[in-house]
C-alpha cells in the first residue's frame, strides 16, 4: 500500500513533459510557438543561442537610440534546403538585455 502511495506521489510531483521543438508549417503560428520555448524576460544571449541551436543565425543587434534593439535571425546554412522555414526572418526584440517580443515574416 505504501509503495502505491509513494508511486502516485512521485507521478504527481513530476512536471509535465514538453514536446521537442519543431518549426510550424504556418508562419502565423511561429510567434506563439517560439514564445513557449524562449519566453519573454529571458536573457537575449540565451535566446540568440537557442535560435542558433535550431537552425537560425542571428545578426548583431541593430543600432537604436533607446535601450530597445532588434536582432534579425535568418535560416542558417545548417537548415535543410527543403525546410519551409528556411526563408523566414525571425526578429528578437530586446529591451534591457532581455527578450521583449518576437516576430516572424517570410522573405519574398
C-alpha positions, 0 to 999 in steps of 0.5 A, a space after each residue: 500500500 505504501 509503495 502505491 502511495 509513494 508511486 502516485 506521489 512521485 507521478 504527481 510531483 513530476 512536471 509535465 513533459 514538453 514536446 521537442 521543438 519543431 518549426 510550424 508549417 504556418 508562419 502565423 503560428 511561429 510567434 506563439 510557438 517560439 514564445 513557449 520555448 524562449 519566453 519573454 524576460 529571458 536573457 537575449 544571449 540565451 535566446 540568440 543561442 537557442 535560435 542558433 541551436 535550431 537552425 537560425 543565425 542571428 545578426 548583431 543587434 541593430 543600432 537604436 537610440 533607446 535601450 530597445 534593439 532588434 536582432 534579425 535571425 535568418 535560416 542558417 546554412 545548417 537548415 535543410 534546403 527543403 525546410 519551409 522555414 528556411 526563408 523566414 526572418 525571425 526578429 528578437 526584440 530586446 529591451 534591457 538585455 532581455 527578450 521583449 517580443 518576437 516576430 516572424 515574416 517570410 522573405 519574398 
